[in-house]
Each structure stands twice: as C-alpha cells, then as structure tokens.
Amino acid sequence: MISDELLTLLCCPETRQPLAAAPSELVAKLEAQRAAGKLINRAGQPLSEPITEGLLRADGAAFFPMSDGIPLLTPDDAVLLPPP
C-alpha cells in the first residue's frame, strides 16, 4: 500500500478531492464484479487485472485501482461508483 506521506500528496485528477485507501470490503466487492466480467472503468473498458487495492475519492464516487502498487490516476482509469 501507499505510504501515508505519499497519500497526502495524491488527489483525484479531475476534482482534486483527497484520496484514501479503499476499504477492504469495497475492494472485495469490486473484485467480485471484475471476476464476473461486470466491472468497467470510466472509459468503458473492462478491468482485466485482479483488484487487490485501490484509492477512494473523498466523496466516495470514484475508485482508482492500483497496479503493482502504483495507483492508476487518470480519469479514464476510475471506476465510477453508485451513490450510497
């Protein structure tokens, strides 16, 4: 996972809202959707890599997956989440 120092520097590339480590429950839910072929990113592409960690935007509306410990922080990489 990303160090706390680095995490304080990262923000959503679109809204500039802070990012936080995604809760494990959300990661597990998204991985189940990905494994079932039902998870797409904002660009409309299915996610192919397993989701083991990621960052959640402060408003909870976007999840940014990580690949090999590196956050994918382009707007198209975001997985848009439904409102709670």
Summary of the structure (lengths in Angstrom):
residues: 84
radius of gyration: 11.7
end to end distance: 25.1
largest distance: 34.9
contacts: 219
relative contact order: 0.24
helix: 25%
strand: 25%
